[in-house]
């Protein structure tokens, strides 16, 4: 069976879920999530 991969070395390719992240980056993501949820749900609820 021939290997017809378009990537020269598929193992060298890195995707986001495989990359390491720090605790600070996770904390930043959590804060952004909370702000987004507040904007999406709390602000409209307060305007009713």
Secondary structure, 3 states (H helix, E strand, C coil): CCCCCCCCCHHHCCCHHHCCCCHHHHHHHHHHHHHHHHHHHHHHHHHC
